[in-house]
Amino acid sequence: MVGILRRWRCLLGGVGAACVLVSASAHASGSWQFGDLRNPLGDTATAVFSPASGGEGAALYIACDGDRWRRVVLGPDDSGTFKLDRRGEVRVSLAGEPALAGHWKVGRTAGGRVTYDAPQATDLARRLVRAGDPKSPAVYTIAVTTAAGERVKLKFPLAGLAATVRAHLWKPCKLETYFAEPGNR
């Protein structure tokens, strides 16, 4: 096994996700990893996440708690160095498609860091998983503004996402109800 799995806990509040990353690992950027989280009711939920490929200090999380909720969250990774602005404005592109401007819901971590929750998270997660075959060259790009006013493009290679979702989220999240079996399109 390549290092220790990262784990994270999350409390979902009225304004968005409040996540605290726990325990670091030596995984390379761009690899999809498994973690768990806790919702406001104290239930343990599951997630997969990937740090941005350029080492900017941001990560993309896909999370669920049974069939009760699903989330796609952009926020700081365990380094805690990445700071988003408070507007929630993004430009997203999947696998070279034209970039689309949008607004993601702004939340905060328990430590006060800003996070963004994607609208229509189940649909977005479905699209990302479909593009995430083991050798896929597909990349999900999210352009955001940092708290310092700098525009950055965060890139999340999707290779291996489908297998990671299948291994860690499929049964606990009852994804057969919402997603096609990975590999079956």
Short mmCIF file of the C-alpha atoms (twelve columns), coordinates in Angstrom:
data_MODEL
# 
_entry.id   MODEL 
# 
loop_
_atom_site.group_PDB 
_atom_site.id 
_atom_site.type_symbol 
_atom_site.label_atom_id 
_atom_site.label_alt_id 
_atom_site.label_comp_id 
_atom_site.label_asym_id 
_atom_site.label_seq_id 
_atom_site.Cartn_x 
_atom_site.Cartn_y 
_atom_site.Cartn_z 
_atom_site.pdbx_PDB_model_num 
ATOM 1   C CA . MET A 1   0.000   0.000  0.000   1 
ATOM 2   C CA . VAL A 2   1.383   3.414  -0.979  1 
ATOM 3   C CA . GLY A 3   1.244   5.266  2.338   1 
ATOM 4   C CA . ILE A 4   -1.446  5.686  4.911   1 
ATOM 5   C CA . LEU A 5   -4.991  6.541  3.827   1 
ATOM 6   C CA . ARG A 6   -6.055  10.098 4.531   1 
ATOM 7   C CA . ARG A 7   -9.156  10.446 6.628   1 
ATOM 8   C CA . TRP A 8   -11.393 13.471 7.004   1 
ATOM 9   C CA . ARG A 9   -14.407 14.340 9.055   1 
ATOM 10  C CA . CYS A 10  -17.086 16.753 7.975   1 
ATOM 11  C CA . LEU A 11  -19.980 18.487 9.681   1 
ATOM 12  C CA . LEU A 12  -22.613 19.749 7.286   1 
ATOM 13  C CA . GLY A 13  -24.115 23.033 8.357   1 
ATOM 14  C CA . GLY A 14  -26.799 25.289 6.985   1 
ATOM 15  C CA . VAL A 15  -24.263 27.171 4.875   1 
ATOM 16  C CA . GLY A 16  -22.253 24.234 3.579   1 
ATOM 17  C CA . ALA A 17  -19.604 21.745 4.533   1 
ATOM 18  C CA . ALA A 18  -17.419 22.148 7.564   1 
ATOM 19  C CA . CYS A 19  -14.563 19.733 7.023   1 
ATOM 20  C CA . VAL A 20  -11.507 18.939 9.061   1 
ATOM 21  C CA . LEU A 21  -8.804  16.872 7.459   1 
ATOM 22  C CA . VAL A 22  -7.172  14.365 9.762   1 
ATOM 23  C CA . SER A 23  -3.935  12.425 9.251   1 
ATOM 24  C CA . ALA A 24  -1.629  13.103 6.324   1 
ATOM 25  C CA . SER A 25  -0.391  10.681 3.722   1 
ATOM 26  C CA . ALA A 26  2.363   10.472 1.165   1 
ATOM 27  C CA . HIS A 27  0.102   9.939  -1.861  1 
ATOM 28  C CA . ALA A 28  0.935   11.697 -5.091  1 
ATOM 29  C CA . SER A 29  -1.233  14.569 -6.271  1 
ATOM 30  C CA . GLY A 30  -4.027  13.569 -8.600  1 
ATOM 31  C CA . SER A 31  -4.668  10.145 -7.061  1 
ATOM 32  C CA . TRP A 32  -8.154  9.393  -5.760  1 
ATOM 33  C CA . GLN A 33  -8.181  8.335  -2.131  1 
ATOM 34  C CA . PHE A 34  -10.728 7.081  0.385   1 
ATOM 35  C CA . GLY A 35  -11.757 8.786  3.623   1 
ATOM 36  C CA . ASP A 36  -14.718 9.070  5.923   1 
ATOM 37  C CA . LEU A 37  -16.677 11.954 7.367   1 
ATOM 38  C CA . ARG A 38  -19.322 12.716 9.943   1 
ATOM 39  C CA . ASN A 39  -22.577 14.569 9.220   1 
ATOM 40  C CA . PRO A 40  -24.410 16.880 11.679  1 
ATOM 41  C CA . LEU A 41  -26.360 13.941 13.101  1 
ATOM 42  C CA . GLY A 42  -23.119 12.205 14.032  1 
ATOM 43  C CA . ASP A 43  -23.467 9.531  11.336  1 
ATOM 44  C CA . THR A 44  -20.293 8.386  9.625   1 
ATOM 45  C CA . ALA A 45  -20.291 8.963  5.898   1 
ATOM 46  C CA . THR A 46  -17.840 8.016  3.180   1 
ATOM 47  C CA . ALA A 47  -15.868 10.021 0.621   1 
ATOM 48  C CA . VAL A 48  -13.256 9.856  -2.075  1 
ATOM 49  C CA . PHE A 49  -11.040 12.838 -2.717  1 
ATOM 50  C CA . SER A 50  -8.095  14.026 -4.752  1 
ATOM 51  C CA . PRO A 51  -5.664  16.887 -4.276  1 
ATOM 52  C CA . ALA A 52  -5.310  19.284 -7.212  1 
ATOM 53  C CA . SER A 53  -2.553  18.053 -9.539  1 
ATOM 54  C CA . GLY A 54  -0.393  21.186 -9.290  1 
ATOM 55  C CA . GLY A 55  0.070   21.087 -5.529  1 
ATOM 56  C CA . GLU A 56  -1.930  24.269 -4.921  1 
ATOM 57  C CA . GLY A 57  -3.269  22.998 -1.588  1 
ATOM 58  C CA . ALA A 58  -6.842  22.369 -2.778  1 
ATOM 59  C CA . ALA A 59  -8.763  19.096 -2.994  1 
ATOM 60  C CA . LEU A 60  -11.988 17.875 -4.597  1 
ATOM 61  C CA . TYR A 61  -14.217 15.639 -2.455  1 
ATOM 62  C CA . ILE A 62  -17.097 13.390 -3.545  1 
ATOM 63  C CA . ALA A 63  -19.048 12.278 -0.508  1 
ATOM 64  C CA . CYS A 64  -22.245 10.525 0.526   1 
ATOM 65  C CA . ASP A 65  -24.048 9.216  3.584   1 
ATOM 66  C CA . GLY A 66  -26.184 6.266  2.545   1 
ATOM 67  C CA . ASP A 67  -28.855 7.488  0.192   1 
ATOM 68  C CA . ARG A 68  -29.558 10.618 2.259   1 
ATOM 69  C CA . TRP A 69  -27.208 13.151 0.688   1 
ATOM 70  C CA . ARG A 70  -24.454 13.518 -1.847  1 
ATOM 71  C CA . ARG A 71  -21.856 16.253 -2.114  1 
ATOM 72  C CA . VAL A 72  -19.083 17.432 -4.370  1 
ATOM 73  C CA . VAL A 73  -16.935 19.890 -2.396  1 
ATOM 74  C CA . LEU A 74  -13.898 21.967 -3.314  1 
ATOM 75  C CA . GLY A 75  -11.786 23.009 -0.367  1 
ATOM 76  C CA . PRO A 76  -8.334  23.056 1.169   1 
ATOM 77  C CA . ASP A 77  -6.417  19.792 1.421   1 
ATOM 78  C CA . ASP A 78  -4.759  18.687 4.646   1 
ATOM 79  C CA . SER A 79  -2.016  21.319 4.265   1 
ATOM 80  C CA . GLY A 80  -4.658  23.986 4.900   1 
ATOM 81  C CA . THR A 81  -2.733  26.543 2.833   1 
ATOM 82  C CA . PHE A 82  -5.300  27.101 0.066   1 
ATOM 83  C CA . LYS A 83  -7.810  29.898 0.679   1 
ATOM 84  C CA . LEU A 84  -10.845 30.464 -1.573  1 
ATOM 85  C CA . ASP A 85  -12.598 33.805 -1.847  1 
ATOM 86  C CA . ARG A 86  -16.120 34.151 -0.424  1 
ATOM 87  C CA . ARG A 87  -18.013 34.553 -3.707  1 
ATOM 88  C CA . GLY A 88  -18.247 30.930 -4.868  1 
ATOM 89  C CA . GLU A 89  -17.695 31.839 -8.511  1 
ATOM 90  C CA . VAL A 90  -16.200 29.054 -10.608 1 
ATOM 91  C CA . ARG A 91  -15.496 28.167 -14.225 1 
ATOM 92  C CA . VAL A 92  -15.520 24.431 -14.770 1 
ATOM 93  C CA . SER A 93  -14.524 22.218 -17.659 1 
ATOM 94  C CA . LEU A 94  -14.580 18.449 -18.013 1 
ATOM 95  C CA . ALA A 95  -12.146 16.767 -20.414 1 
ATOM 96  C CA . GLY A 96  -11.527 19.804 -22.622 1 
ATOM 97  C CA . GLU A 97  -15.168 20.867 -23.006 1 
ATOM 98  C CA . PRO A 98  -15.762 24.631 -23.134 1 
ATOM 99  C CA . ALA A 99  -15.555 26.178 -19.654 1 
ATOM 100 C CA . LEU A 100 -18.867 27.000 -18.004 1 
ATOM 101 C CA . ALA A 101 -19.226 29.781 -15.456 1 
ATOM 102 C CA . GLY A 102 -21.260 29.071 -12.359 1 
ATOM 103 C CA . HIS A 103 -21.771 29.687 -8.683  1 
ATOM 104 C CA . TRP A 104 -21.135 27.037 -6.016  1 
ATOM 105 C CA . LYS A 105 -22.569 27.303 -2.511  1 
ATOM 106 C CA . VAL A 106 -20.058 28.783 -0.061  1 
ATOM 107 C CA . GLY A 107 -19.428 26.989 3.225   1 
ATOM 108 C CA . ARG A 108 -16.736 26.891 5.889   1 
ATOM 109 C CA . THR A 109 -14.573 24.278 7.528   1 
ATOM 110 C CA . ALA A 110 -14.544 23.905 11.302  1 
ATOM 111 C CA . GLY A 111 -11.311 25.919 11.177  1 
ATOM 112 C CA . GLY A 112 -13.015 28.764 9.271   1 
ATOM 113 C CA . ARG A 113 -11.645 28.011 5.799   1 
ATOM 114 C CA . VAL A 114 -13.958 28.606 2.835   1 
ATOM 115 C CA . THR A 115 -15.297 25.610 0.863   1 
ATOM 116 C CA . TYR A 116 -17.480 25.424 -2.243  1 
ATOM 117 C CA . ASP A 117 -20.331 22.906 -2.641  1 
ATOM 118 C CA . ALA A 118 -21.263 22.053 -6.230  1 
ATOM 119 C CA . PRO A 119 -24.901 22.391 -7.229  1 
ATOM 120 C CA . GLN A 120 -26.548 19.182 -8.480  1 
ATOM 121 C CA . ALA A 121 -23.829 17.108 -6.857  1 
ATOM 122 C CA . THR A 122 -25.230 13.713 -7.873  1 
ATOM 123 C CA . ASP A 123 -25.283 14.676 -11.557 1 
ATOM 124 C CA . LEU A 124 -21.761 16.097 -11.385 1 
ATOM 125 C CA . ALA A 125 -20.420 13.040 -9.538  1 
ATOM 126 C CA . ARG A 126 -22.054 10.780 -12.151 1 
ATOM 127 C CA . ARG A 127 -20.311 12.680 -14.974 1 
ATOM 128 C CA . LEU A 128 -16.947 12.597 -13.202 1 
ATOM 129 C CA . VAL A 129 -17.206 8.858  -12.483 1 
ATOM 130 C CA . ARG A 130 -18.128 8.134  -16.112 1 
ATOM 131 C CA . ALA A 131 -14.954 9.927  -17.212 1 
ATOM 132 C CA . GLY A 132 -12.770 8.283  -14.546 1 
ATOM 133 C CA . ASP A 133 -11.641 4.997  -16.081 1 
ATOM 134 C CA . PRO A 134 -8.241  3.713  -14.878 1 
ATOM 135 C CA . LYS A 135 -6.284  5.026  -17.888 1 
ATOM 136 C CA . SER A 136 -8.494  8.008  -18.661 1 
ATOM 137 C CA . PRO A 137 -6.728  11.196 -19.746 1 
ATOM 138 C CA . ALA A 138 -9.804  13.204 -18.645 1 
ATOM 139 C CA . VAL A 139 -9.229  16.144 -16.323 1 
ATOM 140 C CA . TYR A 140 -11.811 18.171 -14.396 1 
ATOM 141 C CA . THR A 141 -10.682 21.796 -14.253 1 
ATOM 142 C CA . ILE A 142 -12.067 24.329 -11.788 1 
ATOM 143 C CA . ALA A 143 -10.965 27.956 -12.175 1 
ATOM 144 C CA . VAL A 144 -11.469 29.955 -8.964  1 
ATOM 145 C CA . THR A 145 -10.314 33.115 -7.276  1 
ATOM 146 C CA . THR A 146 -8.259  32.834 -4.100  1 
ATOM 147 C CA . ALA A 147 -8.809  34.984 -1.024  1 
ATOM 148 C CA . ALA A 148 -5.803  37.047 -2.208  1 
ATOM 149 C CA . GLY A 149 -7.596  37.805 -5.512  1 
ATOM 150 C CA . GLU A 150 -5.432  35.503 -7.647  1 
ATOM 151 C CA . ARG A 151 -7.147  33.467 -10.410 1 
ATOM 152 C CA . VAL A 152 -6.019  29.823 -10.391 1 
ATOM 153 C CA . LYS A 153 -6.960  26.764 -12.413 1 
ATOM 154 C CA . LEU A 154 -7.190  23.641 -10.291 1 
ATOM 155 C CA . LYS A 155 -6.851  20.413 -12.260 1 
ATOM 156 C CA . PHE A 156 -8.138  17.066 -11.042 1 
ATOM 157 C CA . PRO A 157 -7.119  14.094 -13.236 1 
ATOM 158 C CA . LEU A 158 -9.997  11.613 -13.220 1 
ATOM 159 C CA . ALA A 159 -7.998  8.447  -13.946 1 
ATOM 160 C CA . GLY A 160 -8.942  5.815  -11.380 1 
ATOM 161 C CA . LEU A 161 -11.968 7.658  -9.989  1 
ATOM 162 C CA . ALA A 162 -14.469 5.029  -11.223 1 
ATOM 163 C CA . ALA A 163 -12.524 2.191  -9.577  1 
ATOM 164 C CA . THR A 164 -12.129 4.126  -6.313  1 
ATOM 165 C CA . VAL A 165 -15.856 4.926  -6.236  1 
ATOM 166 C CA . ARG A 166 -16.670 1.289  -7.028  1 
ATOM 167 C CA . ALA A 167 -14.386 0.023  -4.264  1 
ATOM 168 C CA . HIS A 168 -15.355 2.480  -1.521  1 
ATOM 169 C CA . LEU A 169 -18.679 4.207  -2.218  1 
ATOM 170 C CA . TRP A 170 -20.770 1.819  -4.312  1 
ATOM 171 C CA . LYS A 171 -22.399 -0.272 -1.568  1 
ATOM 172 C CA . PRO A 172 -22.333 2.161  1.390   1 
ATOM 173 C CA . CYS A 173 -23.845 4.933  -0.736  1 
ATOM 174 C CA . LYS A 174 -26.312 2.724  -2.653  1 
ATOM 175 C CA . LEU A 175 -25.027 4.197  -5.894  1 
ATOM 176 C CA . GLU A 176 -26.607 1.544  -8.119  1 
ATOM 177 C CA . THR A 177 -29.798 3.611  -7.744  1 
ATOM 178 C CA . TYR A 178 -28.163 6.758  -9.156  1 
ATOM 179 C CA . PHE A 179 -25.230 5.664  -11.327 1 
ATOM 180 C CA . ALA A 180 -24.626 3.160  -14.106 1 
ATOM 181 C CA . GLU A 181 -22.225 0.425  -13.040 1 
ATOM 182 C CA . PRO A 182 -18.672 1.771  -13.644 1 
ATOM 183 C CA . GLY A 183 -17.505 0.507  -17.006 1 
ATOM 184 C CA . ASN A 184 -21.114 0.074  -18.282 1 
ATOM 185 C CA . ARG A 185 -22.270 3.113  -20.182 1 
# 
